[in-house]
Amino acid sequence: MTIKDLLIEANAIQPGVTEGDWQKVINLAARPLVEKGYLEESYGQAVIENTLSFGPYYVFDEGVAIPHARPECGVRHNCFSLVLLTAPIRFADSEAVDIVIMFGAKDSNAHIDEGIRAIIHLLDNDERMAKLRAARTREEVIAIL
């Protein structure tokens, strides 16, 4: 399955989100994945605790955050969630972010290889990034992906 398929299956596309608290954004990203049973309730909190302990290790250039935790932190199925913020925010002391892609992988190999590779492929296109930032509906996001 592609990242697009996984996002649709999990009903985990959230465009037009206005939220200034990074911890709430982590929980927003995790919520549809928890509701579908892909992640345990504890996963979002694990990401928050890791951020507080190690810093925002998942924030990259171009205003993108890819929050994730280890498989043993509560991943039941490989999954992705997309949150598009209406205004950039900082995760702890990070650069400003407006695209958040949470992912969970059942094992460390999938965690590194499949998850990161799929996300990089998705975001390695300036035109697609601009369209994602402008999208305000789930349908628009699906068409862009």
C-alpha positions in Angstrom: 0.0 0.0 0.0 1.1 3.5 -0.7 1.2 6.3 1.9 -1.9 7.7 0.2 -3.7 4.4 0.6 -2.7 4.1 4.2 -3.9 7.7 4.9 -7.2 7.1 3.3 -7.7 3.7 5.0 -7.0 5.2 8.4 -9.1 8.3 7.7 -6.1 10.2 8.9 -6.0 13.3 6.7 -6.6 16.5 8.6 -6.2 19.7 6.6 -6.9 23.2 7.8 -6.0 22.6 11.4 -5.5 25.7 13.6 -3.6 24.7 16.8 -0.6 26.4 18.4 0.4 23.8 20.9 2.7 21.1 19.5 1.7 18.5 22.1 -1.9 18.9 21.1 -0.9 18.5 17.4 0.9 15.2 18.3 -2.3 13.9 19.9 -4.4 15.2 17.0 -2.1 13.3 14.6 -2.3 10.1 16.7 -6.1 10.2 17.3 -7.4 8.7 14.0 -4.7 6.0 14.2 -5.6 5.1 17.7 -9.3 5.1 16.8 -8.7 2.6 14.0 -6.6 0.4 16.3 -3.3 1.0 14.4 -1.6 2.6 17.4 -2.1 2.2 21.2 -3.3 5.2 23.1 0.2 5.5 24.6 2.0 6.2 21.3 1.3 10.0 21.1 2.5 10.4 24.7 5.6 8.4 23.8 6.4 10.9 21.0 5.8 13.8 23.4 8.0 12.3 26.1 10.8 11.6 23.5 10.5 15.2 22.3 10.9 16.5 25.9 13.8 14.2 26.5 15.7 14.4 23.2 14.4 17.5 21.5 12.3 17.6 18.2 14.5 15.1 16.4 11.7 14.7 13.8 11.6 18.3 12.5 13.2 18.8 9.1 13.7 21.7 6.8 10.9 23.0 4.7 8.5 23.2 7.6 7.9 19.4 7.9 7.7 17.4 11.1 7.6 13.6 11.1 6.8 12.6 14.7 7.3 9.0 15.5 8.4 6.7 18.3 9.8 3.2 18.5 7.7 0.3 17.4 7.5 -1.0 21.0 5.9 2.3 22.0 2.5 1.0 20.8 2.5 0.3 17.1 0.0 -2.4 16.1 0.0 -1.8 12.3 2.1 0.3 9.9 0.3 3.6 9.6 0.5 7.3 8.6 -1.4 10.4 9.7 -1.3 13.8 8.0 -2.0 17.1 9.7 -1.8 20.4 7.7 -1.6 23.4 10.0 -3.1 26.8 8.9 -0.1 28.5 10.6 3.3 27.2 11.4 4.2 26.3 15.0 7.4 25.2 16.8 7.8 21.8 18.4 9.7 22.6 21.5 12.7 24.6 20.1 12.4 23.5 16.5 12.1 25.4 13.3 8.5 26.4 12.4 6.4 23.5 11.0 3.1 23.5 9.1 3.1 19.9 7.7 3.0 17.1 10.2 3.2 13.4 9.1 3.1 11.0 12.0 4.0 7.4 11.3 4.1 4.2 13.1 6.0 1.1 12.0 5.7 -2.4 13.5 9.4 -3.1 13.4 12.6 -1.1 13.3 13.4 -2.0 9.7 10.1 -0.9 8.4 10.4 2.1 10.7 13.5 3.4 9.0 13.2 2.0 5.4 9.6 2.1 4.4 8.3 4.9 6.5 11.0 7.5 5.9 11.4 6.6 2.2 7.6 6.9 1.6 7.5 10.3 3.3 10.6 11.6 1.5 9.1 10.6 -1.9 5.9 12.3 -1.0 7.6 15.6 0.0 10.4 15.7 -2.6 8.4 17.9 -4.9 8.1 21.7 -4.3 4.9 22.0 -6.3 3.2 19.2 -4.3 4.4 20.8 -1.1 2.9 24.2 -2.1 -0.4 22.5 -3.1 -0.6 20.6 0.2 -0.1 23.8 2.2 -2.9 25.4 0.2 -5.3 22.4 0.6 -8.3 22.9 2.9 -10.3 19.8 2.4 -9.6 16.1 2.6 -10.6 15.6 -1.0 -8.1 18.3 -2.2 -5.3 16.5 -0.2 -6.2 13.1 -1.8 -6.1 14.6 -5.3 -2.7 16.1 -4.6 -1.3 12.9 -3.2 
